[in-house]
Amino acid sequence: MPIATPCLSTDGLGRLVRAAAAIVAFVIVTADARAEEPVSKVVFGCKDDKTIDATFYADRVDLMLSDGRSLSLPQAMSGSGIRYANAAETFVFWSKGDTAFVTEGADEAETYSDCVTK
């Protein structure tokens, strides 16, 4: 016995696909827009006339260092303060209150020290 299946015309199917794609695109754009809203922007003045411009987001920080480098780091585990690190943990930005510092390399050398909000 044949089974009856609902059938959409090619035009009806095309409209349905376009509507679904529009809904998915709207959801993605809306979620991305909310995720990209900065929580705060801070400029730190550090030892040796170095500076760090930090733009904090819900799950990451974007840094502009006075030596010309720019980095985006995800939030990482921290016992105190807010810690951000690359996957290899060879670059770590740590902020607590109005202070911050940066460590780099396997030996965790502090390359930006005594940083305080300006």
Backbone bond lengths (Angstrom), bond angles and torsions (degrees), N, CA, C in turn:
res aa  C-N    CA-C-N  psi(-1)  N-CA   C-N-CA  omega(-1)  CA-C   N-CA-C  phi
1 M - - - 1.438 - - 1.519 108.57 -
2 P 1.319 118.93 126.82 1.463 121.86 -179.03 1.522 110.40 -69.35
3 I 1.352 114.61 146.24 1.468 120.76 178.30 1.516 108.23 -99.51
4 A 1.296 115.83 129.24 1.472 120.47 179.08 1.518 108.79 -81.58
5 T 1.305 116.95 131.68 1.466 121.59 177.47 1.514 108.21 -122.35
6 P 1.347 116.01 141.72 1.459 117.98 178.35 1.526 109.12 -64.29
7 C 1.297 115.08 146.37 1.454 120.08 -177.01 1.511 109.96 -127.74
8 L 1.313 116.56 131.52 1.457 121.63 173.87 1.515 107.35 -103.66
9 S 1.317 114.94 143.45 1.456 117.43 174.54 1.522 108.15 -68.09
10 T 1.305 116.84 162.64 1.458 121.17 178.64 1.520 109.98 -57.79
11 D 1.325 117.08 -40.55 1.465 121.36 179.60 1.530 110.79 -66.79
12 G 1.337 116.76 -42.42 1.465 120.48 179.02 1.516 111.86 -65.52
13 L 1.326 117.09 -39.68 1.458 122.23 178.00 1.536 109.99 -65.40
14 G 1.308 116.56 -41.57 1.468 120.97 178.70 1.525 111.20 -61.33
15 R 1.336 116.85 -42.68 1.476 120.45 178.09 1.517 110.60 -64.55
16 L 1.302 117.08 -40.82 1.461 121.39 179.44 1.533 110.43 -63.63
17 V 1.314 117.60 -44.95 1.465 121.60 179.21 1.524 110.25 -63.27
18 R 1.337 117.73 -44.36 1.468 120.95 179.62 1.528 111.21 -63.89
19 A 1.311 117.47 -39.77 1.470 120.93 178.93 1.530 110.83 -65.22
20 A 1.331 116.05 -43.51 1.470 119.98 178.69 1.523 110.48 -63.65
21 A 1.325 117.41 -42.09 1.470 121.00 179.19 1.526 110.46 -63.74
22 A 1.324 117.93 -38.97 1.461 121.34 179.15 1.525 110.81 -64.99
23 I 1.319 116.86 -40.70 1.469 120.75 178.92 1.526 110.24 -65.13
24 V 1.317 117.87 -45.82 1.467 121.59 179.31 1.530 109.91 -61.44
25 A 1.327 117.89 -44.77 1.469 121.39 179.96 1.520 110.54 -61.95
26 F 1.334 118.05 -41.81 1.464 121.34 178.96 1.528 111.09 -61.58
27 V 1.320 116.89 -44.43 1.462 121.09 -179.93 1.526 110.70 -62.80
28 I 1.326 117.45 -43.31 1.468 121.10 -179.54 1.523 110.60 -65.44
29 V 1.315 118.11 -46.70 1.463 121.71 -179.33 1.521 110.31 -63.45
30 T 1.306 118.13 -42.77 1.466 121.61 179.39 1.520 110.69 -63.24
31 A 1.319 117.74 -44.45 1.472 121.24 179.52 1.519 110.41 -64.74
32 D 1.347 117.96 -42.76 1.460 121.08 178.74 1.519 111.43 -63.53
33 A 1.318 117.98 -40.50 1.465 120.97 -179.60 1.523 110.67 -62.95
34 R 1.330 117.47 -42.30 1.462 119.81 178.72 1.525 111.01 -67.87
35 A 1.316 117.95 -40.29 1.456 121.96 -177.70 1.523 111.29 -67.54
36 E 1.320 117.52 -25.37 1.456 121.04 -176.48 1.522 113.75 -90.34
37 E 1.307 118.84 0.41 1.464 120.80 178.29 1.522 109.90 -72.78
38 P 1.357 118.06 120.35 1.466 119.17 177.62 1.532 111.27 -65.30
39 V 1.317 115.25 143.13 1.459 121.25 175.13 1.525 108.98 -80.50
40 S 1.346 115.93 -42.16 1.464 120.56 176.49 1.522 110.45 -163.85
41 K 1.318 115.00 162.66 1.467 122.19 175.58 1.517 107.10 -126.62
42 V 1.343 115.77 132.33 1.461 120.96 -175.88 1.522 108.86 -137.50
43 V 1.336 116.30 142.26 1.458 121.50 172.25 1.521 107.34 -112.06
44 F 1.332 115.40 126.47 1.463 121.62 178.24 1.527 109.14 -106.46
45 G 1.323 116.07 133.76 1.452 121.72 170.57 1.521 107.77 -99.32
46 C 1.343 116.51 130.86 1.454 121.05 -173.54 1.527 111.19 -120.75
47 K 1.319 114.57 170.65 1.461 123.28 174.83 1.535 109.51 -54.15
48 D 1.327 116.90 149.48 1.472 123.88 178.92 1.526 112.21 64.74
49 D 1.343 117.17 30.65 1.476 123.27 177.68 1.523 113.83 58.63
50 K 1.316 117.68 26.47 1.460 121.33 175.52 1.519 109.09 -86.75
51 T 1.337 116.67 155.67 1.460 121.45 176.90 1.529 110.16 -135.94
52 I 1.320 113.71 155.32 1.462 122.07 174.34 1.523 106.91 -131.77
53 D 1.332 117.03 121.21 1.460 121.95 170.62 1.523 105.95 -96.66
54 A 1.325 116.64 118.80 1.465 121.22 -176.28 1.525 110.42 -118.26
55 T 1.319 115.98 128.53 1.457 122.36 173.45 1.518 106.76 -112.86
56 F 1.325 115.23 112.87 1.463 121.33 -175.56 1.527 110.38 -92.48
57 Y 1.327 115.05 134.19 1.461 123.24 173.96 1.526 107.46 -118.60
58 A 1.303 117.26 176.08 1.464 120.93 -177.24 1.526 112.54 -59.33
59 D 1.340 117.58 -34.42 1.463 120.03 -173.54 1.524 114.34 -129.36
60 R 1.334 117.15 7.75 1.464 119.77 -178.99 1.526 110.17 -158.77
61 V 1.343 115.40 172.38 1.463 121.70 173.18 1.526 107.68 -132.49
62 D 1.318 116.49 139.32 1.459 122.27 171.97 1.521 106.89 -104.35
63 L 1.332 116.66 126.70 1.457 121.84 -176.69 1.514 110.64 -115.37
64 M 1.328 116.10 141.61 1.452 122.99 169.20 1.524 105.13 -123.29
65 L 1.326 115.92 113.62 1.458 121.27 -176.83 1.524 110.41 -93.98
66 S 1.322 116.06 151.90 1.461 119.95 -177.68 1.529 112.71 -66.02
67 D 1.332 118.18 -13.98 1.469 119.84 176.51 1.526 111.69 -85.39
68 G 1.344 116.77 4.47 1.458 121.41 175.51 1.518 115.28 99.14
69 R 1.301 117.87 -9.62 1.470 120.10 179.57 1.523 110.89 -79.19
70 S 1.328 115.02 146.58 1.462 120.37 171.09 1.519 107.54 -128.49
71 L 1.326 115.29 137.89 1.459 121.47 -176.92 1.514 109.62 -138.89
72 S 1.317 115.37 152.87 1.453 122.71 171.18 1.517 106.42 -122.40
73 L 1.332 116.46 121.30 1.468 120.96 -174.77 1.523 110.83 -122.49
74 P 1.321 117.51 136.15 1.461 120.19 174.73 1.523 110.68 -75.50
75 Q 1.329 115.04 153.76 1.467 119.90 176.17 1.525 108.67 -66.53
76 A 1.338 115.54 141.99 1.470 121.53 -178.06 1.527 109.34 -125.25
77 M 1.308 115.91 170.15 1.465 121.30 178.84 1.526 110.45 -61.68
78 S 1.344 114.46 141.28 1.459 119.83 -179.04 1.515 109.18 -148.23
79 G 1.330 115.28 140.79 1.454 119.66 174.70 1.512 111.54 -81.84
80 S 1.324 115.56 -26.56 1.458 121.36 -178.03 1.520 108.37 -155.75
81 G 1.307 117.25 140.17 1.457 120.52 -178.85 1.518 111.19 77.48
82 I 1.332 115.29 -165.12 1.457 121.04 179.60 1.522 107.03 -117.67
83 R 1.311 115.66 126.12 1.462 121.59 -175.23 1.522 109.47 -119.47
84 Y 1.331 116.23 135.63 1.458 123.19 178.66 1.521 107.48 -127.97
85 A 1.333 117.66 138.87 1.464 119.83 -176.63 1.526 110.91 -151.38
86 N 1.348 114.80 151.67 1.460 118.53 172.38 1.538 108.20 -74.58
87 A 1.328 116.93 171.89 1.468 121.18 -173.97 1.528 112.61 -59.94
88 A 1.326 117.16 -35.82 1.459 120.87 -178.22 1.531 112.41 -85.48
89 E 1.322 116.23 -3.82 1.471 122.66 -177.37 1.533 111.93 59.95
90 T 1.334 116.35 28.19 1.463 120.56 177.25 1.523 111.88 -92.24
91 F 1.327 116.94 -8.06 1.458 122.10 172.41 1.525 106.75 -135.75
92 V 1.330 116.42 118.38 1.465 121.56 -177.70 1.522 109.22 -129.05
93 F 1.329 116.28 129.11 1.461 123.25 173.41 1.519 106.50 -112.01
94 W 1.317 116.66 124.31 1.451 121.93 -176.57 1.515 108.34 -123.30
95 S 1.321 116.56 128.27 1.460 121.64 -179.39 1.521 109.46 -128.36
96 K 1.331 115.03 136.80 1.459 120.42 176.67 1.524 107.59 -144.88
97 G 1.336 115.47 119.08 1.464 119.24 -176.91 1.511 109.95 62.06
98 D 1.340 116.55 -125.61 1.468 119.70 179.99 1.526 112.16 -102.74
99 T 1.329 117.38 20.69 1.467 121.56 179.95 1.531 110.48 -121.69
100 A 1.334 115.15 160.99 1.467 120.48 178.62 1.516 109.43 -159.59
101 F 1.335 115.35 165.34 1.459 121.24 171.23 1.519 108.58 -157.56
102 V 1.339 115.87 164.49 1.456 122.69 179.31 1.517 108.39 -125.99
103 T 1.344 115.76 136.35 1.465 120.59 170.30 1.524 108.04 -118.50
104 E 1.345 114.09 147.40 1.461 119.28 -179.03 1.523 110.43 -138.27
105 G 1.334 114.45 151.10 1.454 121.57 175.08 1.511 113.35 82.54
106 A 1.320 114.90 171.16 1.460 121.43 -179.66 1.519 111.79 -64.89
107 D 1.346 116.16 -28.33 1.463 119.74 -179.94 1.531 112.62 -86.72
108 E 1.346 116.77 2.56 1.470 123.71 177.80 1.526 112.16 53.92
109 A 1.332 116.20 44.25 1.462 121.31 177.52 1.519 109.82 -65.93
110 E 1.319 116.67 131.97 1.456 121.78 -179.85 1.539 108.58 -80.59
111 T 1.345 115.76 107.23 1.465 121.13 -174.72 1.524 112.84 -96.58
112 Y 1.305 117.92 -22.70 1.472 123.65 173.10 1.523 105.13 -126.07
113 S 1.353 115.85 110.88 1.460 121.22 -172.72 1.519 111.65 -118.96
114 D 1.330 114.84 158.08 1.478 122.40 174.13 1.520 111.29 51.67
115 C 1.319 117.73 43.49 1.463 121.75 -177.97 1.524 109.85 -84.49
116 V 1.338 115.67 132.73 1.455 122.55 -178.46 1.534 107.94 -134.35
117 T 1.329 117.00 143.46 1.458 119.84 179.45 1.517 110.27 -59.86
118 K 1.325 114.26 142.07 1.473 120.90 -179.86 1.513 109.78 -87.69
